[in-house]
Amino acid sequence: MLLMREGYEENAPRTLADAVTVEPGCAGSVRVLRGQLLRITALGEGAVASLFGFSLADPRVWLSVHHTRVFSNSYLLGSGMRLVNNRRRPVMVLGKDSVKRHDLLLPASTTAFLAEKGYQGEGCLEAVSGELARLGMAVPKLPDPINLFMHVRLTRAGDILPEPNLTRAGDSITCRVVMDTQFIVSACNTGIEGNDRPAPLRLSVAENLHDFNAE
C-alpha cells in the first residue's frame, strides 16, 4: 500500500517546518518544500546523521545513495553536488558544509547488528521505520541512507575502513532542496568502529541562509 504524506497538496501555500531535535538512537523528520534550505547540525562531538528522503507526492520516489554515486561518478560528497532520487532526478544540492567528510557506502545499522557488536539500543533501520509509522507513511522499501558526518576510507584493495569521527558540536551541512520531500534523519546510536560517540542532531528549515542566523 502506498500513501501520500497526509495533508500534502502540491499547490498548497508554502509553509516552513519547525526545527526538530533528534536524540541519539532516535529518528526525526522534517518536511522541506522545493526551494527551501535544509540544515542538519551536530549538537555534540561524534554525531552521525543517516539521511533518508521520500517525495511528498509519491513515496515510490526516494533519495537514492546508489543513484547519487552513479550520477556524480563519485563516492564522496562535494560542494555543488546534486543528490538524486531513484529516478535520477535531483532532490537537493549540497551547499555550505563545515565537515566535508561523509559516507555514501555503508548501509543503515540494525538493532541486531549493534547487538552482535556488543552495543545496546535501536538501530537506524528500526528507528526510521518507527518514524515512518508515526507519520503514517507506507513506502515500498527502505533504501540505504546517506551517512552525513561519517568518516570512512576506501583502500586500494577495496576495503571500507571507518575512521575516527572528527565532527564537533556546531558543525553542519546545508542543502538547497529542489523537490518537495519528507526527510527522515536518524541520529546514529553507536557500533561503527571509530564512530562511538553518539550525539544529537538539529534539523532546521529556512527560505534563505540569513534566516538560519535567527535560530
C-alpha positions as semicolon CSV with decimal commas, in nm:
position;residue;x (nm);y (nm);z (nm)
1;M;0,000;0,000;0,000
2;L;0,136;0,343;-0,095
3;L;0,030;0,653;0,091
4;M;0,094;1,014;0,004
5;R;0,202;1,206;0,313
6;E;-0,115;1,308;0,497
7;G;-0,209;1,671;0,433
8;Y;0,017;1,720;0,131
9;E;-0,115;1,923;-0,160
10;E;0,124;2,014;-0,438
11;N;-0,019;2,365;-0,486
12;A;-0,087;2,441;-0,120
13;P;0,052;2,763;0,034
14;R;0,419;2,737;0,131
15;T;0,493;2,671;0,495
16;L;0,814;2,647;0,693
17;A;0,866;2,341;0,911
18;D;0,964;2,389;1,275
19;A;1,312;2,286;1,382
20;V;1,346;1,934;1,522
21;T;1,599;1,790;1,768
22;V;1,686;1,422;1,719
23;E;1,830;1,238;2,016
24;P;2,097;0,967;1,973
25;G;1,948;0,634;1,874
26;C;1,627;0,801;1,754
27;A;1,489;0,935;1,428
28;G;1,319;1,263;1,349
29;S;1,157;1,406;1,040
30;V;1,101;1,736;0,866
31;R;0,907;1,837;0,557
32;V;1,103;2,057;0,316
33;L;0,949;2,220;0,010
34;R;1,111;2,295;-0,323
35;G;1,346;2,591;-0,296
36;Q;1,383;2,577;0,080
37;L;1,707;2,505;0,265
38;L;1,762;2,209;0,494
39;R;2,035;2,235;0,756
40;I;2,149;1,941;0,969
41;T;2,359;2,044;1,267
42;A;2,563;1,828;1,504
43;L;2,482;1,914;1,866
44;G;2,772;1,715;2,007
45;E;3,102;1,556;1,914
46;G;3,086;1,244;1,701
47;A;2,738;1,299;1,563
48;V;2,638;1,100;1,255
49;A;2,318;1,164;1,058
50;S;2,172;0,888;0,843
51;L;1,958;1,075;0,591
52;F;1,653;0,938;0,410
53;G;1,412;1,129;0,187
54;F;1,081;1,045;0,022
55;S;0,886;1,251;-0,232
56;L;0,578;1,403;-0,072
57;A;0,388;1,345;-0,397
58;D;0,493;0,982;-0,446
59;P;0,676;0,775;-0,179
60;R;0,791;0,537;-0,453
61;V;1,044;0,811;-0,530
62;W;1,320;0,837;-0,271
63;L;1,662;0,988;-0,215
64;S;1,899;0,726;-0,351
65;V;2,259;0,694;-0,242
66;H;2,321;0,440;-0,520
67;H;2,197;0,667;-0,798
68;T;2,379;0,964;-0,643
69;R;2,710;0,778;-0,668
70;V;2,648;0,687;-1,031
71;F;2,508;1,030;-1,122
72;S;2,816;1,207;-0,985
73;N;3,065;0,928;-1,061
74;S;3,191;0,961;-0,704
75;Y;3,153;0,810;-0,359
76;L;3,240;1,146;-0,198
77;L;3,015;1,447;-0,140
78;G;3,136;1,787;-0,253
79;S;3,001;2,141;-0,268
80;G;2,753;2,186;-0,553
81;M;2,693;1,812;-0,584
82;R;2,338;1,709;-0,668
83;L;2,186;1,429;-0,461
84;V;1,936;1,245;-0,676
85;N;1,643;1,007;-0,639
86;N;1,588;0,658;-0,774
87;R;1,466;0,812;-1,099
88;R;1,790;1,008;-1,135
89;R;1,625;1,342;-1,072
90;P;1,778;1,595;-0,828
91;V;1,637;1,609;-0,477
92;M;1,882;1,855;-0,323
93;V;2,206;2,040;-0,392
94;L;2,487;2,039;-0,138
95;G;2,586;2,386;-0,023
96;K;2,761;2,510;0,291
97;D;2,943;2,224;0,464
98;S;3,173;2,263;0,765
99;V;3,267;1,893;0,785
100;K;3,330;1,779;0,426
101;R;3,352;1,414;0,534
102;H;3,052;1,195;0,462
103;D;2,979;0,836;0,364
104;L;2,795;0,710;0,057
105;L;2,884;0,343;0,102
106;L;2,760;0,193;0,430
107;P;2,403;0,070;0,492
108;A;2,191;0,168;0,789
109;S;2,267;-0,007;1,115
110;T;2,017;-0,253;1,261
111;T;1,943;-0,345;1,619
112;A;2,072;-0,697;1,552
113;F;2,399;-0,562;1,412
114;L;2,452;-0,344;1,718
115;A;2,383;-0,637;1,948
116;E;2,637;-0,851;1,764
117;K;2,894;-0,577;1,824
118;G;2,810;-0,567;2,195
119;Y;2,614;-0,240;2,186
120;Q;2,268;-0,167;2,319
121;G;1,999;0,044;2,162
122;E;1,794;0,061;1,845
123;G;1,949;0,059;1,502
124;C;1,891;0,328;1,240
125;L;1,675;0,094;1,032
126;E;1,430;0,034;1,316
127;A;1,433;0,397;1,427
128;V;1,349;0,521;1,077
129;S;1,081;0,255;1,031
130;G;0,922;0,373;1,355
131;E;0,924;0,735;1,238
132;L;0,762;0,637;0,908
133;A;0,488;0,458;1,103
134;R;0,435;0,767;1,321
135;L;0,400;0,980;1,008
136;G;0,152;0,736;0,855
137;M;0,375;0,678;0,554
138;A;0,393;0,342;0,382
139;V;0,689;0,304;0,147
140;P;0,776;0,016;-0,086
141;K;1,125;-0,020;0,061
142;L;1,367;0,147;0,297
143;P;1,670;0,247;0,088
144;D;2,024;0,281;0,214
145;P;2,095;0,621;0,368
146;I;2,337;0,900;0,301
147;N;2,552;0,899;0,615
148;L;2,637;1,260;0,687
149;F;2,939;1,334;0,909
150;M;3,054;0,971;0,899
151;H;3,425;0,933;0,822
152;V;3,531;0,632;0,616
153;R;3,822;0,549;0,390
154;L;3,827;0,325;0,083
155;T;4,158;0,147;0,033
156;R;4,310;0,044;-0,299
157;A;4,239;-0,316;-0,202
158;G;3,869;-0,231;-0,179
159;D;3,836;-0,226;0,200
160;I;3,596;0,022;0,358
161;L;3,757;0,145;0,678
162;P;3,562;0,358;0,928
163;E;3,784;0,627;1,074
164;P;3,760;0,834;1,393
165;N;3,478;1,081;1,363
166;L;3,604;1,439;1,398
167;T;3,262;1,608;1,390
168;R;3,226;1,874;1,660
169;A;2,926;2,046;1,815
170;G;2,804;2,316;1,578
171;D;2,924;2,150;1,260
172;S;2,656;2,150;0,995
173;I;2,565;2,082;0,635
174;T;2,315;2,287;0,436
175;C;2,139;2,179;0,117
176;R;1,901;2,351;-0,124
177;V;1,604;2,119;-0,173
178;V;1,458;2,107;-0,525
179;M;1,175;1,855;-0,474
180;D;0,903;1,857;-0,207
181;T;1,040;1,595;0,028
182;Q;0,973;1,428;0,361
183;F;1,317;1,385;0,514
184;I;1,382;1,139;0,794
185;V;1,709;1,154;0,984
186;S;1,844;0,901;1,231
187;A;2,095;1,023;1,488
188;C;2,314;0,716;1,480
189;N;2,345;0,526;1,804
190;T;2,685;0,361;1,801
191;G;2,855;0,047;1,681
192;I;3,063;0,164;1,387
193;E;3,428;0,143;1,476
194;G;3,573;0,492;1,504
195;N;3,228;0,649;1,548
196;D;3,146;0,554;1,903
197;R;3,031;0,891;2,037
198;P;2,659;0,923;1,964
199;A;2,527;1,278;1,977
200;P;2,201;1,460;1,899
201;L;2,121;1,648;1,581
202;R;1,914;1,952;1,489
203;L;1,708;1,967;1,169
204;S;1,609;2,317;1,060
205;V;1,449;2,467;0,751
206;A;1,476;2,819;0,609
207;E;1,399;3,012;0,294
208;N;1,749;3,162;0,283
209;L;2,080;3,140;0,467
210;H;2,020;3,460;0,661
211;D;1,715;3,307;0,830
212;F;1,933;3,044;1,000
213;N;2,109;3,321;1,194
214;A;1,784;3,397;1,373
215;E;1,758;3,049;1,527
